[in-house]
């Protein structure tokens, strides 16, 4: 039995690896990448899906349901975060001394095979920025490998495995997951309090981001939001130059002359004060300008042509559940957004306020009890802004309600807000409200998107 196993020792061609939760959003592309590297890959998941069907078509044996015998002849295990210690396959591997690695460790191994590893981190904006970077890389003909925490319409998936020398992936701070990565380009979009069920405070979060950025080699690059004091405070102790981006003076990559036209945004980009490119986004909001500037800064470091930056961003219409247009009902326009933190909610509302709708109606589903309690006052402040608020139950995700908070508590502090016990009730209430000129936003990181889809 190996006491301190190292994942690289088990990733040789011909080695056998078993993935628990192989159908997951980041596990499936990992399986594909490992298969491409010459490993024998097996897996298990709780249910059949189009993803498991596709992986089977590649020659990967997949079992439905978690059972000890699924481990088979595997020499190591890679598990999704949902596979706890009481998972039968985890227990079987522990009993027989088979090493178990986390999903992030698997991706960390994969990215070491690439010349360029762009890891995009931040409290907010990771999915959108990773998607924008993907568009730029593909416009430049780089043929990247991609891992996104959402669906990108251009890929019709959340991932791709390319043949080029560049990988770009969303990098999450939760449980210090991104410390398992090997970035050559570390992008830090912003640093705020979140995941307070794991981190003690902002200082702990900043320390985590600082350790992540310090993983960049001397010939790499740290891309940092120069407009965010928390980011600069976290990263400047590293003693390394930062490629800063933002809208304020002093940033190396700066957005200027920003113009918002309906749901489009255009702006000039300067590099060290000199004109670089004029960019048009098919998205509203200053937060999307900031995300685009981060992607542009990474592209500049990689010496990608400005024409690819302009073309890639012009072609980007948003990632799934990031201000995603869903359709119209009774003359009302429906968008869905993943915002589940007060800062994300503020950015969303800031973006839609200038669009000229008669009413902004928000159907909001709080995400996790700890986040709702930690940012209660901030949520109240932002949710007072729309014309109407419909409040759904808290989406528990991984949690139990040990903090004594309810969605009804939140709704009670927002004038005119109505709390609904089920998504079905909320859907019918919206059907009675929807009128021409309304903007209906379904907002949250849980299953609130079903409300908009139910209306349609």
N, C-alpha and C positions, 0 to 999 in steps of 0.2 A: 504494500500500500504506500503510495507516494504522499508524504506528509505536506509538502509545499509544491504542488504541481504547477507547472508553467505551461500555459496553453500552447505555446509554439512547439513544445515537444510532441504534441498530439496532432498537429496539423500538417503532417507530411503526406504527400501523395500516396494513396493506398490505405491510409488510416481510416478508421471507422468512427464516425461521430453521430450521435443521436440527439435530435433537437426536440425538446418538450415544448409544445405550443408552436409547432412549425408553421401553422397557418396565420400567425400574427403579422401585424403590419411591418415589423422590422425583422421578424424571424424568417419569413419566407424569402426575402432577398438575401439574407445571410446564408440560408440553405443553398440558394442558387449560386452564390459566390463560392461557397466551399466546394460544391460539386464541380464548378469550373476549375477549381484549384487541384482537382484530382482526388478528392476524398470520397469515400463511400458514405453517403448520407442516408440516414433513416429519420423518421420523425413520428410524432403523435400529436393529436389535437382532439378537442372535445366534440367537434362537429365537422361534417363535410362542408366544403365550400368550393367556389370556383378556384380559389387559391390552391387548395389541396389537390384538386383535379389537375391543375396546370403543373404542379410539382410532380405528381405521379407521371404525367406525360414526359417528364424529363428523366424518368427512371428512378425516382426516389420512392422507396417503400414507406407508406404512411399508415399508421394504425389510428382508428377512431376510438376514443376513450383511453384513459390512462390506466395501464396495468403493468405490473412488475415485469412480465415477460416481454414487453415491448422493447426493453433495453437491449435484449439479444446479445450480439457479440460486440457491442459498442465498446470502444476503448476510452471514450470520454463522453460527457453529457454537456450540452449547452441548453440552458433553460430560460424561458420567459420569466418576467418578474412575477407573474401570477402563479407559477409553480412553486409552492411553498414546501417546507420540509416534510409535510404530511402527504405530499403527492406520492402515489405508489411507486412511480418510476424513480423519483428522487430517493425514496427509502431503499429501493432495491440497489441503486447505485452506491449509496452509503454503505449498505451491508456487505457489498462485494468489493469495496475499495476503488470503484471507478470514479475518477475525478469529475467534479461538477463545476462548470464555469458559467458565468453570467453572460447574458446577451451582449452587454457592452464589451466584455472581454473578447468575445468572438469578433465583433466589429473592429476592436482595437487591433487584433491580429490581421484582419483583412486589410486595413488601411496601411499597414507597414509595407505592403507590397506595391504601393503607389508612390510615384515621385512627388505628387502634389496631393495632400490631404487637407481639404478645406473643412474645418469643423465650425459650425455656426451655432453660437450659444447666446444666451440672454434670457431674461425673465419673460420677455414678450417678443414676438415677431420672428421666431425661429423658422416656422414653417413657410411663411411668406418669403423670407429672405433666402432660405435654401432653394425655394422654387424659382425665385428670380435669378439666383446664381446658376441654377440648372439651365434656364433659358439662355443665359449668356454663353455658357460653356457649349451648349448644343449649337447655337448660332455661330460659334467660332470653330465648329467642327472638331471639338476636342474628344467627343465620344466618351463622356464621363460615366462612372458608376455613381449612382445616386441613392440616398436613403432619406426620405422625407416622412415626417410624422403626420401626413395627411395625403389626400389624393391630388395629383397635379393633372389637369385635363390634357396637357400635351403628352403625358405618358400614359394616360388612362389607368394610372396606378400611383402608388407612392414610392416607387423605386424603379431602377433600371440597372442592369449590369452591362457596362460598356467594355470596349477593348482598348481604351485610351489609358494614359498614365495619371489620370486625375480622378479623385473621388471627392464627393461633397456630401456631407451628412449633417443632419440636425443633431445637436449635442446637448443633452439635458443635464442640468445641475442636480436634479433630485437624487438623493442618496449618493451624491458625488459621482454619479455614473460616468461623467465625461472625463474623470481622472484615469479611466482605462484606455483613453484614446491616445493617438500619436499624431497630433496636428502639425502640419508644416505651415498652415495658415489658420490662426485662431481668431475668429470674429466674435467680438463681444458687443451685442446690440444695446444692452442696458442691464443694470443691476438694481433690483428692488427686493423688498421683503416679499417672500412667498414660500410655500412649502414649510410653514412654521411648525408642522408636525414632525419635521426632521431637523431643520436648522433652528438654532436658539434665537438668532437675531440677525440684523443686517450685517453686522461685523463678521459673523460666521459665514454668511452667504458671500460676502466680498472675499474672504479668505479662500473659499472654494473656487471662485472664479480666478483668483490670483494663481492658485496652484495649477488650474487648467491652462491658463495662458503661459505659465512657466514651462509647460511641456514642449513648447515650440523650440526647435533647434536654432542655433545662431544664424543660420542662413535662411530662416523662415521669416514670418511676418505676423505681428499682432495688429489686428484691425480693431479699432476702438471708437466708440461713440463719444466724440469730443464734446457733445452738448450735454452729456449726462455726468454730473459731478460724482455720482457713486461709482461709475465705471472708471473714471480717471483716477479716483482715490484708490480703487482696488488694484489698478494695474501699474500706476507709476512707480511703486516701490520695486518693481522688477528690474529697474535699471536698464531697460531696453527701449529703443525708439518705438513709438507707436505710430501706425498710419491712422490718423484720426479722420473721422468723417462727421458731417453734420451741416446744419444750416447757419451756424454762428461763425463769425470771423475767427480766423486762427486755425481752422481745421484744414488739413492738407487736401482732403477731398470735400469740396463744399458745394451745396446746392444753392443757386441764386436765381432771382427773377422767377419765383414760383407763381404759376398761374393755374387756378382751378376753374375748369369749364365743365359744368354739369358734373358727370362722374369721371371726367378725365383730368389729368394733372400734367403740366409740362414745366420744365425748368432747365436752366443751364447748369452744367457741372464744370467746376474749375479744379485744377490740380496745381497746388502750390501757387495759386493766384492766377494761373494762365488758363484760358478757355480750353476745355477738353472735349465736351460734346453737349448737344441739346437733346434732352430725353423727354419722351412722352409716355405716360403710364395710362392704362385704361382703368384706373382706380382712383378714388378720391382719398384725401387725408394726408396730413403732414407726416403721420407715422409711416405711410407707405413711401413717401419721399425719403425718409430716414433709412428705411429698409433697403431701398434701391441704392442709396449712396454706399451702404455697407457692401452690397454685392458688387458695385462698381469698384470700390477700393480693392477688394479681393482680385477682381479681374485685372486691374492696373498692375498689381504686384506680379501677376502671372504673365504680364506682357501680352494680354489679349487685345486685339484691335478694337478701337473705339467703335468701329462700324458694327462689330458683334454685340457690343454693349447696347447700342441704340436699337438694333434689330431685335435682340433678345428681349429687352424690356418692353418694346412696343407690342410684341407678340404675347405678352403675359396678361392674362385676364383674371388672375387670382387663383389661389389654391382652394381646394374643397373646404367648405365651412369657414372661409375667410372672406367676409362680405360677398357671399356666393348668391348670385341671382337665382331664385327658385321659380318665379313666374308671377302671374297676376290672378286675382280673384275679386270679382265684383268691382273692378276698377282699381283695387289696391295692389301695390307692388310689394312683393315679399322677398326679403333677403335673409340669409342665415349667417350667423357669425359665432365663432368659437370663444368670444371674449368671456373670461371667467374670473378676471381680476379687475379691481376698480380702475387701474390705469388703462387696461385694454378697453373697458367700457367707455372711459372718457375719450380715448382715441377714436372709437367707433362713433360716438355721438358728435364729437367735433367734426368728423368727416361728413356726416349726413346733414348736419344743421344747415349748411349753405345750399343744399340741393333743391330747396324750394317746395318741399311737400307740404300739403295742408296740415297734416297731422303725422307725428311720429309715434307709433304704437309699439311698445317693447313687450314681448313675451319673454320673461327672464326665468331661467332655472339656475339657482345658486349651485355651486359645485363644491362639495365636501363641507362637513360641519366645521372643521377647524378653520378653513379659509373664510367661511361666512362669519364666524365669531371674530376672527382676528381683524377683519376689515369691515366690520359691521357699519361703522359710521361713514366710511368712505363709499360703501355701496349705497347707503341712503342718500348721500350727497349727489352721486351721479344719477341715481334712479329718480330723483326729483325733476330731472331735466326733460324727459319725454312728455308728450301730451297725455299719454295713458300708459300704465304699467299693469301687466297681468303677471302674477307671481306664481311660479310652479313650486312643487316640493323640492327640497334640497336633494341633489343627486349625490348619493353617499359615496360612490366609487369604492374605494378600498376601506372606508371607515365605518365605525359604529358611532352613534351619537353619544359620546361621553362628555360633551361640553355643554349640553342642555340648551341647544339653539334650534329654532324652527324657522321655516320660511314665513310662517304667519307673523313671527316677531318682526321680521324685516318689512313685510308688507304694511304692518301697522304704523311704521314710521314714515311711510311715503304717502303723501296726500293723494287720495283717489285710487290708490293701488288696490287690486282685488286678488286674493289668494285662492288658488284652485288646487284641489286635492289630487286631480289626475290630469294628464295631458289631453285626454279626450274631452274633459269639461272645458279646458282652456281652448281647444280647437273650436268647439261649438260657440263659445263666447266670442271668439274672433270672427267667426262666420257672421254673427249678428252685428258686429261692429264695422266690418270692412266696407269702405266706401271709396269712390273715385277720389284720387288725390292723396290717399293715405300711403304711408310707408310702414309696413309691418316688419319688424325685426324679431326673429327668433334667436335668442342669445343664450349661450352657455356651452360648457364642454361635455355635457351629458347627452341625453337623447331628445333634447328639445327640438331638434330639427324635424322630428316626426310631426310636430304641430303644423309647420308650414306645408309639409308634404301631405298631411291630412286635409288641409284646406284645399289643396290643388287636386 
